């Protein structure tokens, strides 16, 4: 742990030097807001490295995330808002307060109960009116849907059995079919949203992140479609000149190889 502290202090010193008057012009002109696109990019690179189980890259990307944490805090300190020490103190206090089953007398017999304790403590600490408060509006829709459902579940608003979740999915699909018959676009859009929400609910109930599942399916689709493009090209054709049957044959072959 001593070495970790030394390395972290060195990172803080490097960022301080970079933002000094005789440091890097680009680093000195950055703001908390200007860094956000780069931070989001780094976060997605962390996700990609975990998906690929590329631990060497993950090691590097976590360092990049730490850089952004220190960089953001350095800018805030220069602007007189707060110091990095304040952030560290805050997260240490938060972790202790929100884990009464570890640092207090509360009990948690399973991960669900532990998270339930966290959510209850967070709700009280923040003084929020609704248990659904605190889920960022700008989260990707699938992630936000699952987080909203999780919060409701921790408050006791949830199905008892997975069969009930399936019943809801079938109900929503039937309503979508009825909406399609009406040809009212706003109604169709609403019902598509309800179907997606119910599918996310199934993913949550089965403890599968819906965003991760769809991201992996996107990757699978792009891989197979690239093989379709290569197969059609190998036949001396342009994709637009190929028939659906020809493309399907290559697609199914790629699927079997997987």
C-alpha atoms as an extended CHARMM CRD file, in Angstrom:
* protein
*
       258  EXT
         1         1  UNK       CA              0.0000000000        0.0000000000        0.0000000000  PROA      1               0.0000000000
         2         2  UNK       CA              2.8900000000        2.3460000000        0.7220000000  PROA      2               0.0000000000
         3         3  UNK       CA              4.0690000000        2.0680000000       -2.8790000000  PROA      3               0.0000000000
         4         4  UNK       CA              0.5500000000        2.8000000000       -4.1560000000  PROA      4               0.0000000000
         5         5  UNK       CA              0.4950000000        5.9990000000       -2.1170000000  PROA      5               0.0000000000
         6         6  UNK       CA              3.8870000000        7.0210000000       -3.4840000000  PROA      6               0.0000000000
         7         7  UNK       CA              2.8200000000        6.3940000000       -7.0870000000  PROA      7               0.0000000000
         8         8  UNK       CA             -0.4230000000        8.3230000000       -6.5500000000  PROA      8               0.0000000000
         9         9  UNK       CA              1.4590000000       11.2790000000       -5.0690000000  PROA      9               0.0000000000
        10        10  UNK       CA              3.7990000000       11.2110000000       -8.0690000000  PROA      10              0.0000000000
        11        11  UNK       CA              0.7840000000       11.3510000000      -10.4110000000  PROA      11              0.0000000000
        12        12  UNK       CA             -0.5640000000       14.3760000000       -8.5080000000  PROA      12              0.0000000000
        13        13  UNK       CA              2.8590000000       16.0580000000       -8.7340000000  PROA      13              0.0000000000
        14        14  UNK       CA              3.0830000000       15.3960000000      -12.4980000000  PROA      14              0.0000000000
        15        15  UNK       CA             -0.3720000000       16.8640000000      -13.1420000000  PROA      15              0.0000000000
        16        16  UNK       CA              0.4920000000       19.8870000000      -10.9800000000  PROA      16              0.0000000000
        17        17  UNK       CA              3.6490000000       20.4690000000      -13.0210000000  PROA      17              0.0000000000
        18        18  UNK       CA              1.7890000000       20.0580000000      -16.3070000000  PROA      18              0.0000000000
        19        19  UNK       CA             -0.7170000000       22.7280000000      -15.2290000000  PROA      19              0.0000000000
        20        20  UNK       CA              1.9200000000       25.1220000000      -13.8580000000  PROA      20              0.0000000000
        21        21  UNK       CA              2.6620000000       28.4110000000      -15.6910000000  PROA      21              0.0000000000
        22        22  UNK       CA              5.7500000000       26.8130000000      -17.2650000000  PROA      22              0.0000000000
        23        23  UNK       CA              3.9390000000       23.5310000000      -17.9660000000  PROA      23              0.0000000000
        24        24  UNK       CA              1.9810000000       22.2650000000      -20.9770000000  PROA      24              0.0000000000
        25        25  UNK       CA             -0.1520000000       24.9220000000      -22.7670000000  PROA      25              0.0000000000
        26        26  UNK       CA             -2.8560000000       22.3810000000      -23.6450000000  PROA      26              0.0000000000
        27        27  UNK       CA             -3.1220000000       21.0730000000      -20.0710000000  PROA      27              0.0000000000
        28        28  UNK       CA             -3.2400000000       24.6140000000      -18.6660000000  PROA      28              0.0000000000
        29        29  UNK       CA             -6.1730000000       25.6640000000      -20.8450000000  PROA      29              0.0000000000
        30        30  UNK       CA             -8.4070000000       22.6950000000      -19.9790000000  PROA      30              0.0000000000
        31        31  UNK       CA            -11.5490000000       23.0860000000      -17.8640000000  PROA      31              0.0000000000
        32        32  UNK       CA            -13.7210000000       20.6040000000      -15.9810000000  PROA      32              0.0000000000
        33        33  UNK       CA            -16.1540000000       20.7080000000      -18.8900000000  PROA      33              0.0000000000
        34        34  UNK       CA            -13.6200000000       20.4720000000      -21.7290000000  PROA      34              0.0000000000
        35        35  UNK       CA            -12.2270000000       17.2070000000      -20.3140000000  PROA      35              0.0000000000
        36        36  UNK       CA            -15.5930000000       15.4120000000      -20.2710000000  PROA      36              0.0000000000
        37        37  UNK       CA            -15.5140000000       14.0250000000      -23.8470000000  PROA      37              0.0000000000
        38        38  UNK       CA            -12.0600000000       12.5390000000      -23.1940000000  PROA      38              0.0000000000
        39        39  UNK       CA            -13.2250000000       11.0960000000      -19.8730000000  PROA      39              0.0000000000
        40        40  UNK       CA            -16.2210000000        9.4340000000      -21.5330000000  PROA      40              0.0000000000
        41        41  UNK       CA            -13.9070000000        8.0020000000      -24.1950000000  PROA      41              0.0000000000
        42        42  UNK       CA            -11.6030000000        6.5780000000      -21.5210000000  PROA      42              0.0000000000
        43        43  UNK       CA            -14.5660000000        5.0180000000      -19.6990000000  PROA      43              0.0000000000
        44        44  UNK       CA            -15.6630000000        3.2440000000      -22.8710000000  PROA      44              0.0000000000
        45        45  UNK       CA            -12.1050000000        2.0300000000      -23.4420000000  PROA      45              0.0000000000
        46        46  UNK       CA            -12.2440000000        0.4730000000      -19.9680000000  PROA      46              0.0000000000
        47        47  UNK       CA            -15.4910000000       -1.2640000000      -20.9470000000  PROA      47              0.0000000000
        48        48  UNK       CA            -13.9560000000       -2.5230000000      -24.1840000000  PROA      48              0.0000000000
        49        49  UNK       CA            -10.8580000000       -3.9000000000      -22.4740000000  PROA      49              0.0000000000
        50        50  UNK       CA            -13.0100000000       -5.7970000000      -19.9400000000  PROA      50              0.0000000000
        51        51  UNK       CA            -15.2120000000       -7.1740000000      -22.7230000000  PROA      51              0.0000000000
        52        52  UNK       CA            -12.0900000000       -8.3710000000      -24.5280000000  PROA      52              0.0000000000
        53        53  UNK       CA            -10.5710000000       -9.6460000000      -21.2610000000  PROA      53              0.0000000000
        54        54  UNK       CA             -7.4780000000       -7.6710000000      -22.2440000000  PROA      54              0.0000000000
        55        55  UNK       CA             -5.9890000000       -7.1540000000      -18.8070000000  PROA      55              0.0000000000
        56        56  UNK       CA             -2.8340000000       -5.3710000000      -19.9950000000  PROA      56              0.0000000000
        57        57  UNK       CA             -5.0000000000       -2.7640000000      -21.7160000000  PROA      57              0.0000000000
        58        58  UNK       CA             -7.3050000000       -2.5480000000      -18.7040000000  PROA      58              0.0000000000
        59        59  UNK       CA             -4.2740000000       -1.8650000000      -16.5180000000  PROA      59              0.0000000000
        60        60  UNK       CA             -3.3620000000        1.0490000000      -18.7680000000  PROA      60              0.0000000000
        61        61  UNK       CA             -6.9210000000        2.3680000000      -19.1160000000  PROA      61              0.0000000000
        62        62  UNK       CA             -7.4810000000        2.4180000000      -15.3570000000  PROA      62              0.0000000000
        63        63  UNK       CA             -4.3960000000        4.6060000000      -15.1300000000  PROA      63              0.0000000000
        64        64  UNK       CA             -5.9600000000        6.9500000000      -17.6940000000  PROA      64              0.0000000000
        65        65  UNK       CA             -9.1180000000        7.1210000000      -15.5730000000  PROA      65              0.0000000000
        66        66  UNK       CA             -7.0180000000        7.9810000000      -12.5120000000  PROA      66              0.0000000000
        67        67  UNK       CA             -5.3390000000       10.7240000000      -14.5240000000  PROA      67              0.0000000000
        68        68  UNK       CA             -8.7320000000       12.2470000000      -15.2910000000  PROA      68              0.0000000000
        69        69  UNK       CA             -9.7260000000       12.1060000000      -11.6230000000  PROA      69              0.0000000000
        70        70  UNK       CA             -6.5560000000       13.9350000000      -10.5970000000  PROA      70              0.0000000000
        71        71  UNK       CA             -6.8280000000       16.3460000000      -13.5470000000  PROA      71              0.0000000000
        72        72  UNK       CA            -10.4360000000       17.2700000000      -12.7070000000  PROA      72              0.0000000000
        73        73  UNK       CA             -9.5590000000       17.7940000000       -9.0390000000  PROA      73              0.0000000000
        74        74  UNK       CA             -6.5100000000       19.8950000000       -9.9710000000  PROA      74              0.0000000000
        75        75  UNK       CA             -8.6630000000       22.2430000000      -12.0470000000  PROA      75              0.0000000000
        76        76  UNK       CA            -11.2450000000       22.4610000000       -9.2530000000  PROA      76              0.0000000000
        77        77  UNK       CA             -8.5050000000       23.2860000000       -6.7440000000  PROA      77              0.0000000000
        78        78  UNK       CA             -7.0770000000       26.0150000000       -8.9830000000  PROA      78              0.0000000000
        79        79  UNK       CA            -10.5810000000       27.4910000000       -9.2820000000  PROA      79              0.0000000000
        80        80  UNK       CA            -11.0000000000       27.4230000000       -5.4890000000  PROA      80              0.0000000000
        81        81  UNK       CA            -13.8640000000       24.9000000000       -5.5830000000  PROA      81              0.0000000000
        82        82  UNK       CA            -12.3980000000       21.9600000000       -3.6340000000  PROA      82              0.0000000000
        83        83  UNK       CA             -9.2580000000       19.8370000000       -3.2800000000  PROA      83              0.0000000000
        84        84  UNK       CA             -8.5540000000       16.2130000000       -4.1620000000  PROA      84              0.0000000000
        85        85  UNK       CA             -8.2260000000       15.4800000000       -0.4550000000  PROA      85              0.0000000000
        86        86  UNK       CA            -11.8850000000       16.5190000000       -0.0700000000  PROA      86              0.0000000000
        87        87  UNK       CA            -12.9370000000       13.9480000000       -2.6860000000  PROA      87              0.0000000000
        88        88  UNK       CA            -10.9480000000       11.1910000000       -0.9930000000  PROA      88              0.0000000000
        89        89  UNK       CA            -12.3730000000       12.0470000000        2.4130000000  PROA      89              0.0000000000
        90        90  UNK       CA            -15.8960000000       12.1210000000        0.9770000000  PROA      90              0.0000000000
        91        91  UNK       CA            -15.6880000000        8.6870000000       -0.6660000000  PROA      91              0.0000000000
        92        92  UNK       CA            -14.1500000000        7.1230000000        2.4560000000  PROA      92              0.0000000000
        93        93  UNK       CA            -16.9830000000        8.4570000000        4.6130000000  PROA      93              0.0000000000
        94        94  UNK       CA            -19.5650000000        7.3900000000        2.0470000000  PROA      94              0.0000000000
        95        95  UNK       CA            -18.2900000000        3.8190000000        1.8570000000  PROA      95              0.0000000000
        96        96  UNK       CA            -18.4000000000        3.4260000000        5.6300000000  PROA      96              0.0000000000
        97        97  UNK       CA            -21.8270000000        5.0370000000        6.0360000000  PROA      97              0.0000000000
        98        98  UNK       CA            -23.4090000000        3.0330000000        3.2210000000  PROA      98              0.0000000000
        99        99  UNK       CA            -22.1020000000       -0.3220000000        4.4240000000  PROA      99              0.0000000000
       100       100  UNK       CA            -23.6970000000       -0.6250000000        7.8840000000  PROA      100             0.0000000000
       101       101  UNK       CA            -23.5840000000       -4.4240000000        7.4500000000  PROA      101             0.0000000000
       102       102  UNK       CA            -19.7740000000       -4.1760000000        7.4250000000  PROA      102             0.0000000000
       103       103  UNK       CA            -18.9910000000       -1.1680000000        9.6030000000  PROA      103             0.0000000000
       104       104  UNK       CA            -22.1250000000       -1.1880000000       11.7700000000  PROA      104             0.0000000000
       105       105  UNK       CA            -24.7510000000       -3.4740000000       13.2630000000  PROA      105             0.0000000000
       106       106  UNK       CA            -26.9520000000       -4.0300000000       10.2090000000  PROA      106             0.0000000000
       107       107  UNK       CA            -27.1420000000       -7.4420000000        8.5550000000  PROA      107             0.0000000000
       108       108  UNK       CA            -26.9040000000       -8.4170000000        4.8880000000  PROA      108             0.0000000000
       109       109  UNK       CA            -27.2330000000      -12.1000000000        4.0990000000  PROA      109             0.0000000000
       110       110  UNK       CA            -26.9090000000      -11.7010000000        0.3200000000  PROA      110             0.0000000000
       111       111  UNK       CA            -25.6720000000       -9.2030000000       -2.2970000000  PROA      111             0.0000000000
       112       112  UNK       CA            -29.2610000000       -7.9730000000       -2.7820000000  PROA      112             0.0000000000
       113       113  UNK       CA            -29.5840000000       -7.1020000000        0.9110000000  PROA      113             0.0000000000
       114       114  UNK       CA            -26.1900000000       -5.3880000000        0.8510000000  PROA      114             0.0000000000
       115       115  UNK       CA            -27.2430000000       -3.2290000000       -2.0980000000  PROA      115             0.0000000000
       116       116  UNK       CA            -30.5890000000       -2.6160000000       -0.4280000000  PROA      116             0.0000000000
       117       117  UNK       CA            -28.7520000000       -1.2470000000        2.6130000000  PROA      117             0.0000000000
       118       118  UNK       CA            -26.6750000000        0.9680000000        0.2940000000  PROA      118             0.0000000000
       119       119  UNK       CA            -29.7270000000        2.3860000000       -1.4730000000  PROA      119             0.0000000000
       120       120  UNK       CA            -31.6020000000        3.0200000000        1.7900000000  PROA      120             0.0000000000
       121       121  UNK       CA            -28.5980000000        4.8050000000        3.3220000000  PROA      121             0.0000000000
       122       122  UNK       CA            -28.0470000000        6.8270000000        0.1460000000  PROA      122             0.0000000000
       123       123  UNK       CA            -31.7060000000        7.8670000000        0.0060000000  PROA      123             0.0000000000
       124       124  UNK       CA            -31.6110000000        9.0740000000        3.6120000000  PROA      124             0.0000000000
       125       125  UNK       CA            -28.2100000000       10.7410000000        3.2480000000  PROA      125             0.0000000000
       126       126  UNK       CA            -29.2450000000       12.6960000000        0.1240000000  PROA      126             0.0000000000
       127       127  UNK       CA            -32.6480000000       13.6560000000        1.5340000000  PROA      127             0.0000000000
       128       128  UNK       CA            -34.3470000000       12.5740000000       -1.6790000000  PROA      128             0.0000000000
       129       129  UNK       CA            -38.1120000000       12.4960000000       -2.1560000000  PROA      129             0.0000000000
       130       130  UNK       CA            -38.2470000000        9.5010000000       -4.5060000000  PROA      130             0.0000000000
       131       131  UNK       CA            -36.3140000000        6.2520000000       -4.4820000000  PROA      131             0.0000000000
       132       132  UNK       CA            -35.8600000000        6.7440000000       -8.2420000000  PROA      132             0.0000000000
       133       133  UNK       CA            -33.9910000000       10.0120000000       -7.7790000000  PROA      133             0.0000000000
       134       134  UNK       CA            -30.2930000000       10.0690000000       -8.5160000000  PROA      134             0.0000000000
       135       135  UNK       CA            -30.2330000000        8.0900000000      -11.7730000000  PROA      135             0.0000000000
       136       136  UNK       CA            -28.5890000000       10.4650000000      -14.2930000000  PROA      136             0.0000000000
       137       137  UNK       CA            -30.9930000000       11.4890000000      -17.0620000000  PROA      137             0.0000000000
       138       138  UNK       CA            -28.1970000000       11.3740000000      -19.6490000000  PROA      138             0.0000000000
       139       139  UNK       CA            -27.2960000000        7.7290000000      -19.0380000000  PROA      139             0.0000000000
       140       140  UNK       CA            -27.7400000000        5.4690000000      -22.0950000000  PROA      140             0.0000000000
       141       141  UNK       CA            -31.4150000000        4.4880000000      -22.1150000000  PROA      141             0.0000000000
       142       142  UNK       CA            -30.8610000000        0.7690000000      -21.4740000000  PROA      142             0.0000000000
       143       143  UNK       CA            -28.5930000000        1.4300000000      -18.4950000000  PROA      143             0.0000000000
       144       144  UNK       CA            -30.9850000000        4.0350000000      -17.0810000000  PROA      144             0.0000000000
       145       145  UNK       CA            -33.9840000000        1.6940000000      -17.4650000000  PROA      145             0.0000000000
       146       146  UNK       CA            -32.1660000000       -1.0680000000      -15.5890000000  PROA      146             0.0000000000
       147       147  UNK       CA            -31.0000000000        1.2900000000      -12.8250000000  PROA      147             0.0000000000
       148       148  UNK       CA            -34.5380000000        2.6550000000      -12.3580000000  PROA      148             0.0000000000
       149       149  UNK       CA            -35.8720000000       -0.9040000000      -12.1280000000  PROA      149             0.0000000000
       150       150  UNK       CA            -33.1530000000       -1.8650000000       -9.6560000000  PROA      150             0.0000000000
       151       151  UNK       CA            -33.9490000000        1.0850000000       -7.4190000000  PROA      151             0.0000000000
       152       152  UNK       CA            -37.6440000000        0.2020000000       -7.4550000000  PROA      152             0.0000000000
       153       153  UNK       CA            -36.7730000000       -3.4200000000       -6.6670000000  PROA      153             0.0000000000
       154       154  UNK       CA            -34.6270000000       -2.4680000000       -3.6580000000  PROA      154             0.0000000000
       155       155  UNK       CA            -37.6610000000       -0.5770000000       -2.3590000000  PROA      155             0.0000000000
       156       156  UNK       CA            -39.7760000000       -3.7460000000       -2.6650000000  PROA      156             0.0000000000
       157       157  UNK       CA            -41.4860000000       -2.9690000000       -5.9990000000  PROA      157             0.0000000000
       158       158  UNK       CA            -40.7210000000       -6.1070000000       -7.9980000000  PROA      158             0.0000000000
       159       159  UNK       CA            -42.0970000000       -9.3670000000       -9.3380000000  PROA      159             0.0000000000
       160       160  UNK       CA            -41.8240000000      -12.5170000000       -7.2520000000  PROA      160             0.0000000000
       161       161  UNK       CA            -41.1840000000      -14.9670000000      -10.0940000000  PROA      161             0.0000000000
       162       162  UNK       CA            -39.5720000000      -14.7960000000      -13.5330000000  PROA      162             0.0000000000
       163       163  UNK       CA            -42.7840000000      -16.1970000000      -15.0600000000  PROA      163             0.0000000000
       164       164  UNK       CA            -44.4860000000      -12.9150000000      -14.1740000000  PROA      164             0.0000000000
       165       165  UNK       CA            -41.7850000000      -11.0230000000      -16.0520000000  PROA      165             0.0000000000
       166       166  UNK       CA            -42.3540000000      -13.2120000000      -19.1130000000  PROA      166             0.0000000000
       167       167  UNK       CA            -46.1090000000      -12.6050000000      -18.8800000000  PROA      167             0.0000000000
       168       168  UNK       CA            -45.4530000000       -8.8590000000      -18.9580000000  PROA      168             0.0000000000
       169       169  UNK       CA            -43.2080000000       -9.2030000000      -22.0120000000  PROA      169             0.0000000000
       170       170  UNK       CA            -45.8780000000      -11.1410000000      -23.9120000000  PROA      170             0.0000000000
       171       171  UNK       CA            -48.5090000000       -8.5980000000      -22.8540000000  PROA      171             0.0000000000
       172       172  UNK       CA            -46.3850000000       -5.7030000000      -24.1290000000  PROA      172             0.0000000000
       173       173  UNK       CA            -45.6580000000       -7.4590000000      -27.4330000000  PROA      173             0.0000000000
       174       174  UNK       CA            -49.3780000000       -7.9890000000      -28.0320000000  PROA      174             0.0000000000
       175       175  UNK       CA            -50.0070000000       -4.3110000000      -27.2880000000  PROA      175             0.0000000000
       176       176  UNK       CA            -47.2690000000       -3.3990000000      -29.7790000000  PROA      176             0.0000000000
       177       177  UNK       CA            -48.9190000000       -5.5410000000      -32.4540000000  PROA      177             0.0000000000
       178       178  UNK       CA            -52.2350000000       -3.8060000000      -31.7820000000  PROA      178             0.0000000000
       179       179  UNK       CA            -50.5410000000       -0.4060000000      -31.9750000000  PROA      179             0.0000000000
       180       180  UNK       CA            -48.9860000000       -1.3170000000      -35.3260000000  PROA      180             0.0000000000
       181       181  UNK       CA            -52.4670000000       -2.1010000000      -36.6500000000  PROA      181             0.0000000000
       182       182  UNK       CA            -53.6140000000        1.3880000000      -35.6640000000  PROA      182             0.0000000000
       183       183  UNK       CA            -50.7510000000        2.9460000000      -37.6780000000  PROA      183             0.0000000000
       184       184  UNK       CA            -50.4930000000        5.7930000000      -35.1750000000  PROA      184             0.0000000000
       185       185  UNK       CA            -46.7380000000        6.4060000000      -34.9860000000  PROA      185             0.0000000000
       186       186  UNK       CA            -46.7170000000        7.9650000000      -31.5110000000  PROA      186             0.0000000000
       187       187  UNK       CA            -48.6230000000        4.9890000000      -30.1250000000  PROA      187             0.0000000000
       188       188  UNK       CA            -46.2930000000        2.5220000000      -31.8470000000  PROA      188             0.0000000000
       189       189  UNK       CA            -43.2700000000        4.3660000000      -30.4610000000  PROA      189             0.0000000000
       190       190  UNK       CA            -44.7080000000        4.2010000000      -26.9460000000  PROA      190             0.0000000000
       191       191  UNK       CA            -45.3660000000        0.4730000000      -27.1930000000  PROA      191             0.0000000000
       192       192  UNK       CA            -41.8930000000       -0.2360000000      -28.5900000000  PROA      192             0.0000000000
       193       193  UNK       CA            -40.5220000000        1.5790000000      -25.5530000000  PROA      193             0.0000000000
       194       194  UNK       CA            -42.6700000000       -0.5750000000      -23.2780000000  PROA      194             0.0000000000
       195       195  UNK       CA            -41.4300000000       -3.7680000000      -24.9530000000  PROA      195             0.0000000000
       196       196  UNK       CA            -37.8040000000       -2.6850000000      -24.5980000000  PROA      196             0.0000000000
       197       197  UNK       CA            -38.3980000000       -1.7370000000      -20.9490000000  PROA      197             0.0000000000
       198       198  UNK       CA            -39.9090000000       -5.1570000000      -20.2650000000  PROA      198             0.0000000000
       199       199  UNK       CA            -36.9440000000       -6.9120000000      -21.9220000000  PROA      199             0.0000000000
       200       200  UNK       CA            -34.5630000000       -4.8690000000      -19.7650000000  PROA      200             0.0000000000
       201       201  UNK       CA            -36.6390000000       -5.9400000000      -16.7650000000  PROA      201             0.0000000000
       202       202  UNK       CA            -36.0680000000       -9.5800000000      -17.6920000000  PROA      202             0.0000000000
       203       203  UNK       CA            -32.3340000000       -8.9300000000      -17.9950000000  PROA      203             0.0000000000
       204       204  UNK       CA            -32.3420000000       -7.2930000000      -14.5580000000  PROA      204             0.0000000000
       205       205  UNK       CA            -34.3320000000      -10.1450000000      -13.0400000000  PROA      205             0.0000000000
       206       206  UNK       CA            -31.7730000000      -12.6020000000      -14.4430000000  PROA      206             0.0000000000
       207       207  UNK       CA            -28.8930000000      -10.3930000000      -13.2230000000  PROA      207             0.0000000000
       208       208  UNK       CA            -27.6300000000       -9.6090000000      -16.7400000000  PROA      208             0.0000000000
       209       209  UNK       CA            -26.7340000000       -6.0120000000      -17.6800000000  PROA      209             0.0000000000
       210       210  UNK       CA            -28.9250000000       -5.2660000000      -20.6930000000  PROA      210             0.0000000000
       211       211  UNK       CA            -26.4520000000       -2.6930000000      -22.0410000000  PROA      211             0.0000000000
       212       212  UNK       CA            -23.6310000000       -5.2640000000      -21.9800000000  PROA      212             0.0000000000
       213       213  UNK       CA            -25.7930000000       -7.8830000000      -23.6730000000  PROA      213             0.0000000000
       214       214  UNK       CA            -26.8030000000       -5.5440000000      -26.4970000000  PROA      214             0.0000000000
       215       215  UNK       CA            -23.2470000000       -4.2560000000      -26.9230000000  PROA      215             0.0000000000
       216       216  UNK       CA            -22.0230000000       -7.8400000000      -27.3970000000  PROA      216             0.0000000000
       217       217  UNK       CA            -24.8130000000       -8.5480000000      -29.8740000000  PROA      217             0.0000000000
       218       218  UNK       CA            -23.8350000000       -5.4000000000      -31.8130000000  PROA      218             0.0000000000
       219       219  UNK       CA            -20.2920000000       -6.7130000000      -32.0050000000  PROA      219             0.0000000000
       220       220  UNK       CA            -21.5210000000      -10.1390000000      -33.1320000000  PROA      220             0.0000000000
       221       221  UNK       CA            -23.6650000000       -8.5400000000      -35.8300000000  PROA      221             0.0000000000
       222       222  UNK       CA            -20.8310000000       -6.4050000000      -37.2030000000  PROA      222             0.0000000000
       223       223  UNK       CA            -18.4860000000       -9.4300000000      -37.2730000000  PROA      223             0.0000000000
       224       224  UNK       CA            -20.9680000000      -11.6000000000      -39.1700000000  PROA      224             0.0000000000
       225       225  UNK       CA            -21.9750000000       -8.8150000000      -41.5580000000  PROA      225             0.0000000000
       226       226  UNK       CA            -18.3090000000       -8.1440000000      -42.3650000000  PROA      226             0.0000000000
       227       227  UNK       CA            -17.9950000000      -11.8190000000      -43.3130000000  PROA      227             0.0000000000
       228       228  UNK       CA            -21.0550000000      -11.4600000000      -45.5500000000  PROA      228             0.0000000000
       229       229  UNK       CA            -19.4160000000       -8.4830000000      -47.2740000000  PROA      229             0.0000000000
       230       230  UNK       CA            -16.1590000000      -10.4040000000      -47.7140000000  PROA      230             0.0000000000
       231       231  UNK       CA            -18.0110000000      -13.4770000000      -49.0300000000  PROA      231             0.0000000000
       232       232  UNK       CA            -19.9650000000      -11.5050000000      -51.6070000000  PROA      232             0.0000000000
       233       233  UNK       CA            -16.8010000000       -9.6880000000      -52.6770000000  PROA      233             0.0000000000
       234       234  UNK       CA            -15.0330000000      -13.0540000000      -53.0840000000  PROA      234             0.0000000000
       235       235  UNK       CA            -17.8030000000      -14.0050000000      -55.5400000000  PROA      235             0.0000000000
       236       236  UNK       CA            -16.8840000000      -10.9630000000      -57.6170000000  PROA      236             0.0000000000
       237       237  UNK       CA            -20.0840000000       -9.0860000000      -56.7650000000  PROA      237             0.0000000000
       238       238  UNK       CA            -21.0580000000       -5.8470000000      -55.1130000000  PROA      238             0.0000000000
       239       239  UNK       CA            -23.2280000000       -6.2080000000      -52.0020000000  PROA      239             0.0000000000
       240       240  UNK       CA            -26.1060000000       -4.3870000000      -53.6830000000  PROA      240             0.0000000000
       241       241  UNK       CA            -26.1120000000       -6.9500000000      -56.5070000000  PROA      241             0.0000000000
       242       242  UNK       CA            -26.3210000000       -9.9830000000      -54.1990000000  PROA      242             0.0000000000
       243       243  UNK       CA            -29.6170000000      -11.5990000000      -53.2880000000  PROA      243             0.0000000000
       244       244  UNK       CA            -30.8630000000      -11.9430000000      -49.7470000000  PROA      244             0.0000000000
       245       245  UNK       CA            -30.5570000000      -15.7280000000      -50.1050000000  PROA      245             0.0000000000
       246       246  UNK       CA            -26.8650000000      -15.4060000000      -51.0240000000  PROA      246             0.0000000000
       247       247  UNK       CA            -26.1890000000      -13.1250000000      -48.0740000000  PROA      247             0.0000000000
       248       248  UNK       CA            -28.1620000000      -15.3690000000      -45.7120000000  PROA      248             0.0000000000
       249       249  UNK       CA            -26.1120000000      -18.3970000000      -46.7980000000  PROA      249             0.0000000000
       250       250  UNK       CA            -22.8490000000      -16.6570000000      -45.8640000000  PROA      250             0.0000000000
       251       251  UNK       CA            -24.3950000000      -15.3100000000      -42.6450000000  PROA      251             0.0000000000
       252       252  UNK       CA            -25.4990000000      -18.8040000000      -41.5750000000  PROA      252             0.0000000000
       253       253  UNK       CA            -22.0740000000      -20.2090000000      -42.4270000000  PROA      253             0.0000000000
       254       254  UNK       CA            -20.4190000000      -17.5310000000      -40.2570000000  PROA      254             0.0000000000
       255       255  UNK       CA            -22.8880000000      -18.3500000000      -37.4720000000  PROA      255             0.0000000000
       256       256  UNK       CA            -22.0090000000      -22.0590000000      -37.6220000000  PROA      256             0.0000000000
       257       257  UNK       CA            -18.2850000000      -21.2900000000      -37.4250000000  PROA      257             0.0000000000
       258       258  UNK       CA            -18.8770000000      -19.4240000000      -34.1510000000  PROA      258             0.0000000000
